[in-house]
Amino acid sequence: MKKFIVILIAFLGSCTPSKAVLKTDTALIRYSKSGCLGNCPVYDLYIFENGSVLYNGIKNTSKKKAHSTITLEKIAELKSLLNAITVEDYQSVKGRDIAITAIVFNNKRVKYNTNTVTGNLLKIDSLIQEIIREFQ
């Protein structure tokens, strides 16, 4: 009986609660900000289909890692806007001291300057900036 109790205690003690691990390569949207010559924040934001959001502050940010959630309605709104992006919504990115924003979704990558963006891409950027404000 002692052996059974010892084995049971060892077994239960070795069990750890499992957390759902979100893999960044499965993200619905990856939103990245690059650096500039000044103190521009550099970070990645991953938005998942289930509403989970991961923030990875890389440089010049107040937080380094954070997790949050958004509503499925907001996910649907983002997906709708992403699917409606046209070439006219963004222009080529040029400049030496400009923080470049990149959005990766549906195996597509869009790079732009937030100061010159228009149309659906501007709406997407505004929605994502609302989410990011929680982390800063």
N, C-alpha and C positions, 0 to 999 in steps of 0.2 A: 504494500500500500504506500509506503514511503517513497519508493521509486516512482510510482504513478504520480504522486503529488509533485515530486521534484521535476519530473518530465513535463507535467502540466504547467507548472510555474515557469519553467524554462521556455516552453513553447509560447505561452501567453506573453511573456516578457520580450520575446524576440519579435513579436508582431507590432508593426507600427501602422498607424492609420494611413491609408493611401490617399494622396491628394491627386486630383485630376491635373495632369501636367499638360499645359498647352504648348504645343510645338509651333514655333514662329513660322515654320515653312508651310503650315496649314492655315495661316491667317487669311481671312477674306480680303482684308486691306492692310497694306503696310504703308505707313506715312512716315517719311524721313525728312529731317532738316539737316542740311550740311552746314559747315562753319563758314565764317567770313574772316576778314583780317582783324576784326574787332572782337567783341565778346558775345557774338551771336550764340544762342543756345543750340546745341547739337543733340538730337535725340531721334529715337525710333518709336513709333506707336503702332501696335498691332491690334486690329479689330477682328474678332472672330464671329462666325455665323451665329453662335449662341448668345451673343451680346457681351462676352468677356472682352476686356481691354487690357493690354499690357503696355506699360510705359517704360522705356529704357533710356534714362538720361545719360548722355555720353560725356558732354562737356558744357560748362557754363549753365548748369541747371541746378535748381535747389534740391531736386530728388533724383536719385539714381535708378531706383526700381520702384514700380508701383503697379497695382492691379485695381481694376474697377469694372463696372458693368454699365451697359447702356440698354435701352429698351429695344425690343425687336422691331418696334415701329421706326425707331431711328435707323436701325440696320436696313430695313426695307427702303427708307428714304434715301440712304446713301447708295444702295444698290441701284435704285432707279436713276439717280443722278449720274452715277458712274457709267451706266449703260447708255446714257444720252450724251456723253462727251463727244464733241466733234473737234476736228483739227483747228477750227477757228477759235475754240475756247482757250487755246494757249499758243504762245509764240516761242520761238527759239530763245534759249537762255544764253545771254552773253554778258560778260562783265567779270572783272577780277575780284571785286569786293562785294559779291552778292551771295547771300545765303540761298542756296538752291533747295527747292522742295521737290520731293519725288513721291509719287503714289504708285504702288504696285497692286494690281488687281486683275483677275482673269488672265493671268500670264501677260499682262500689258504693263508697260512702265511709262509714266508721264512725268517729265521734269519741267518745272516752271519757276518763275519768280513771282512771289505772292504780290508784289507791287504792280505787276502788269497783267495779272490774270483776269479773265472775264467769263461771263456765261455760267454754264453748269459747273465748271471747275472752280469758279469763285464761290459758288454756293456750297460745294463739297468742302472747300478749304475752310469756309466759315463754320460749317457744322463740326468739322474735326477740331478747329481751334476752340470751340465751346467745350469739347471733351478734354482737350489738353489743359485748359484753365484749371480743371480739378487737380492736376498734378503739379502746378507751379505755384 
